[in-house]
């Protein structure tokens, strides 16, 4: 082709008011001209004056962006569409002043109780530059098909019960959400007090081996460890094969 894009812009996920730059680079046989466009909902428009390779942005609202590149012979190519996701209200997890774009969790999944056959949805969100990718885990096992912010199971089974968490990662590192419990059962679900009593009774009557695993990644005066949450799940799986009852506590 007469024009080849050598550097595509990348999607980002940032807090409102954050300043950053989208970049597009191309090569051609003649001098090239650039023009940036943005799309909000169904409205796509040219950005006046955005005719450079770099597009400086102060994040205000979630939008899509693309860059048009043309040469003197009327050849035209467009960059990939990228998403600038803007988090309007971030109570916790704000990036520090020296934030380098590593993932920061801004929405953790919440505990769910559903009946068999009903849908299950868990949701998380993270900021990052570039925008993080997501991977969900169930009882420490990677869920191959669950690679979005929202985990969706249309018809739950009892085997879907357990502990879920999600890893958000980009080129700067990874960060894990809180682990949450999902209970899938038939009929009436025990109220919290009765549920606790039954849980306590199981432990009183237990005669086998019990393992308590604690994975902590949030120390006040110590750098974060590499992967304590993942280690807890790996150890949990091994101990269960050795007939241990395993209790896992995270952070």
C-alpha positions as CSV (number, residue, x, y, z in Angstrom):
1,X,0.0,0.0,0.0
2,X,1.0,3.6,-0.5
3,X,0.7,4.3,3.2
4,X,1.5,2.0,6.1
5,X,0.7,2.7,9.7
6,X,3.8,1.8,11.8
7,X,2.5,2.7,15.2
8,X,-1.2,2.3,16.1
9,X,-2.8,4.3,19.0
10,X,-3.6,2.3,22.1
11,X,-6.7,2.2,24.3
12,X,-6.4,3.6,27.8
13,X,-8.5,3.6,31.0
14,X,-7.9,6.7,33.1
15,X,-9.5,8.9,35.8
16,X,-11.3,12.0,34.8
17,X,-8.9,15.0,34.4
18,X,-5.9,12.8,33.5
19,X,-3.7,14.1,30.8
20,X,-2.1,11.8,28.2
21,X,-1.3,11.6,24.5
22,X,-2.6,9.3,21.7
23,X,0.1,8.5,19.1
24,X,-0.1,7.5,15.5
25,X,2.9,7.0,13.1
26,X,2.8,6.1,9.4
27,X,5.1,5.8,6.4
28,X,4.4,6.8,2.8
29,X,6.0,7.6,-0.5
30,X,5.2,11.3,-0.1
31,X,4.7,13.6,2.8
32,X,1.7,12.6,5.0
33,X,-1.1,14.5,6.6
34,X,-2.9,13.5,9.8
35,X,-6.4,14.1,11.1
36,X,-7.9,12.8,14.3
37,X,-11.6,11.9,14.8
38,X,-13.6,11.0,17.9
39,X,-16.9,9.2,18.4
40,X,-19.2,9.5,21.4
41,X,-22.2,7.2,21.3
42,X,-23.3,7.4,17.6
43,X,-21.9,10.8,16.9
44,X,-18.5,10.7,15.0
45,X,-16.8,14.1,14.3
46,X,-13.6,15.6,13.2
47,X,-11.5,17.1,16.0
48,X,-10.6,20.7,14.8
49,X,-6.9,21.4,14.8
50,X,-6.0,17.8,15.6
51,X,-3.6,17.4,12.6
52,X,-0.5,16.2,14.3
53,X,0.8,12.6,14.8
54,X,0.2,13.1,18.6
55,X,-3.2,14.0,20.1
56,X,-3.0,15.4,23.6
57,X,-6.1,14.7,25.6
58,X,-7.4,15.7,29.0
59,X,-9.8,12.9,29.9
60,X,-13.4,14.1,30.3
61,X,-15.7,11.3,29.0
62,X,-15.4,7.9,27.5
63,X,-14.9,8.1,23.7
64,X,-13.5,6.3,20.7
65,X,-10.7,7.8,18.6
66,X,-9.2,7.1,15.2
67,X,-6.6,8.9,13.0
68,X,-6.9,9.4,9.3
69,X,-3.6,9.5,7.3
70,X,-3.5,10.7,3.7
71,X,-0.7,11.5,1.2
72,X,-0.4,13.9,-1.7
73,X,-1.9,11.4,-4.2
74,X,-5.2,11.1,-2.2
75,X,-4.4,7.7,-0.7
76,X,-6.0,7.4,2.7
77,X,-5.8,4.9,5.6
78,X,-7.3,5.0,9.0
79,X,-5.8,3.8,12.3
80,X,-7.5,1.3,14.5
81,X,-10.3,2.7,16.6
82,X,-9.2,2.9,20.3
83,X,-11.2,3.5,23.4
84,X,-10.4,6.1,26.0
85,X,-12.3,4.9,29.0
86,X,-12.8,7.7,31.6
87,X,-13.7,6.9,35.2
88,X,-15.8,9.8,36.5
89,X,-16.0,8.9,40.1
90,X,-13.1,6.9,41.7
91,X,-13.4,6.8,45.5
92,X,-10.5,4.4,46.0
93,X,-7.5,3.2,44.0
94,X,-6.6,6.6,42.6
95,X,-3.2,6.4,40.9
96,X,-0.3,7.9,42.9
97,X,1.5,11.0,41.6
98,X,4.2,8.9,40.1
99,X,1.8,6.6,38.4
100,X,3.4,4.9,35.4
101,X,0.2,3.4,34.0
102,X,0.2,0.1,35.9
103,X,-3.2,-1.4,36.6
104,X,-5.2,0.1,39.5
105,X,-8.4,-1.7,40.5
106,X,-11.3,0.7,40.8
107,X,-14.2,-1.7,41.0
108,X,-14.1,-5.1,42.8
109,X,-16.6,-7.9,42.2
110,X,-19.2,-8.5,45.0
111,X,-20.4,-11.6,46.6
112,X,-23.3,-13.4,44.8
113,X,-26.0,-15.9,45.9
114,X,-28.0,-17.4,43.0
115,X,-30.3,-20.4,42.5
116,X,-29.3,-23.2,40.1
117,X,-30.2,-22.2,36.5
118,X,-30.2,-18.5,37.2
119,X,-27.6,-16.2,35.5
120,X,-24.4,-15.1,37.3
121,X,-22.7,-11.8,36.7
122,X,-19.5,-10.6,38.3
123,X,-17.9,-7.3,37.4
124,X,-14.6,-5.5,38.0
125,X,-12.8,-2.5,36.4
126,X,-9.2,-1.2,36.4
127,X,-7.4,1.8,35.2
128,X,-4.2,1.5,33.2
129,X,-2.2,2.9,30.3
130,X,-2.5,1.0,28.1
131,X,-5.9,-0.2,29.1
132,X,-5.6,-3.5,31.1
133,X,-6.7,-6.9,29.8
134,X,-8.7,-9.1,32.2
135,X,-8.6,-12.8,33.2
136,X,-11.0,-14.4,35.6
137,X,-10.2,-17.3,38.0
138,X,-12.5,-19.8,39.7
139,X,-11.1,-21.5,42.8
140,X,-7.6,-20.7,41.5
141,X,-8.3,-22.2,38.0
142,X,-8.0,-20.0,35.0
143,X,-11.3,-19.5,33.1
144,X,-10.3,-19.6,29.4
145,X,-13.4,-17.9,28.1
146,X,-13.7,-15.2,30.8
147,X,-11.5,-12.3,29.6
148,X,-13.7,-9.3,30.0
149,X,-14.5,-6.9,32.8
150,X,-17.8,-8.7,33.2
151,X,-17.9,-12.4,34.0
152,X,-21.2,-13.9,32.7
153,X,-22.7,-17.4,33.2
154,X,-26.1,-17.7,31.7
155,X,-27.3,-20.8,33.5
156,X,-25.4,-21.6,36.7
157,X,-24.7,-25.0,38.2
158,X,-23.8,-26.0,41.7
159,X,-20.3,-26.5,40.5
160,X,-20.1,-22.8,39.7
161,X,-20.0,-22.1,43.4
162,X,-16.7,-21.1,44.9
163,X,-14.2,-18.2,45.0
164,X,-13.7,-15.9,42.1
165,X,-11.2,-13.1,41.4
166,X,-9.9,-11.3,38.3
167,X,-6.4,-10.3,37.3
168,X,-6.0,-7.0,35.4
169,X,-2.7,-6.7,33.5
170,X,-0.9,-4.5,31.0
171,X,2.7,-4.0,29.9
172,X,3.5,-2.3,33.3
173,X,2.4,-5.2,35.5
174,X,-0.7,-6.8,37.0
175,X,-3.1,-6.3,39.9
176,X,-5.7,-8.6,41.4
177,X,-9.2,-7.8,42.5
178,X,-10.5,-8.9,45.9
179,X,-11.6,-12.6,46.0
180,X,-15.4,-13.0,46.4
181,X,-17.5,-16.1,47.2
182,X,-20.4,-17.2,44.9
183,X,-23.0,-19.6,46.3
184,X,-25.2,-21.5,43.8
185,X,-27.9,-23.6,45.4
186,X,-31.4,-24.9,45.0
187,X,-34.4,-23.4,46.9
188,X,-34.1,-21.2,49.9
189,X,-30.7,-19.9,50.8
190,X,-29.8,-19.9,54.5
191,X,-29.9,-16.4,56.2
192,X,-26.5,-15.2,57.4
193,X,-27.0,-16.3,61.1
194,X,-28.0,-19.8,60.2
195,X,-25.4,-20.0,57.5
196,X,-22.7,-19.1,60.1
197,X,-24.0,-21.7,62.6
198,X,-23.9,-24.5,60.0
199,X,-20.4,-23.4,59.0
200,X,-19.3,-23.5,62.6
201,X,-20.9,-27.0,63.1
202,X,-19.0,-28.4,60.2
203,X,-15.8,-27.3,61.7
204,X,-16.7,-28.6,65.2
205,X,-17.5,-32.1,63.8
206,X,-14.6,-32.2,61.4
207,X,-12.1,-34.9,62.2
208,X,-9.8,-34.5,59.1
209,X,-6.9,-32.2,58.4
210,X,-7.6,-28.5,58.1
211,X,-5.2,-26.0,56.5
212,X,-5.4,-22.2,56.9
213,X,-3.8,-20.2,54.1
214,X,-3.3,-16.4,54.3
215,X,-2.2,-14.4,51.3
216,X,-1.4,-10.8,52.0
217,X,-0.4,-8.3,49.3
218,X,-1.2,-5.0,51.1
219,X,1.5,-4.2,53.6
220,X,1.6,-0.7,55.0
221,X,5.4,-0.5,55.3
222,X,6.6,-3.2,52.8
223,X,6.5,-3.4,49.0
224,X,3.9,-5.7,47.5
225,X,4.9,-9.3,47.0
226,X,4.9,-10.8,43.5
227,X,1.9,-13.1,43.6
228,X,0.6,-14.1,47.1
229,X,-3.0,-14.5,46.0
230,X,-2.0,-16.8,43.2
231,X,0.2,-18.8,45.6
232,X,-2.7,-19.3,48.0
233,X,-4.8,-20.8,45.2
234,X,-2.0,-23.0,44.0
235,X,-1.3,-24.3,47.5
236,X,-5.1,-24.7,48.2
237,X,-5.4,-26.9,45.2
238,X,-2.4,-29.1,46.2
239,X,-3.7,-29.4,49.8
240,X,-7.2,-30.4,48.7
241,X,-5.6,-33.3,46.8
242,X,-4.0,-34.4,50.1
243,X,-7.5,-34.5,51.7
244,X,-7.1,-31.2,53.6
245,X,-10.1,-28.9,54.3
246,X,-8.7,-25.6,53.2
247,X,-9.6,-22.1,54.4
248,X,-8.2,-19.3,52.4
249,X,-8.0,-15.7,53.6
250,X,-6.8,-12.9,51.2
251,X,-5.5,-9.4,52.3
